[in-house]
């Protein structure tokens, strides 16, 4: 079994294999979406910021259905992705939904990510970021999204989804896989702006506020479907 895992990890590192897997996953996500009933709360956000820059912020474990919902409302854009194998795999999947990667993370290429993210936001584009990625701790916010908002003036919009028929993967982020014939609910929270002149104390206060909103958003959605309460990991 260990040998099989080693062979699989090696194969999964090849770009051609990743594209094949991304295509299969794309088909699977569309199948889930088509066979499920979905509700979007806060969809007026798409209308209000239909032509301007916007930053969607959501936990790493709740990424599956959000790109397809954004696409249904006519928004394509960019997403921050790590250069790790899993990150490159996710980037290829996002490309199938018209979302382009900005490669880097809080520990690798952070400055170049900030520069490119700020540039595409100034062009009026959408940027997605999972502030607890790429490796956690789960549901603990890193500051990258706030710096995007500070330098660009774009609003931060907390987003989350949950569903009636979930499968939680046994990994650090408890990744939620929606299964076919589910009821799916996506919630978009009120936009948060970060003034360009905000000092470090203000940034920390805004980060704490956004983290609390994202945690409550996820827990409230899961509670609607009777799912076990998910708690954030302890801060490192």
ABEGO torsion letter per residue (X at the ends): XAAAAAAAAAAAABAAAAAAAAAAAAAAAAAAAAABBBBBBGAAAAAAAAABBBBBBBBAAAAAAAAAAAAAAGBBEBBBBBABAAAAAAAAAAAAAGBBBBBEBAABGAAAAAAAAAAAAAAGBBBBBBAAOAAOBBGBBBAAAAAAAAAAGBBBBBBBBBBABBBBBBBAAGBBBBBBGBBBBBBBBBBBBBBAABBAAAAAAAAAAAAAAAAAAAAAAAAAAGBBBBBBBBBX
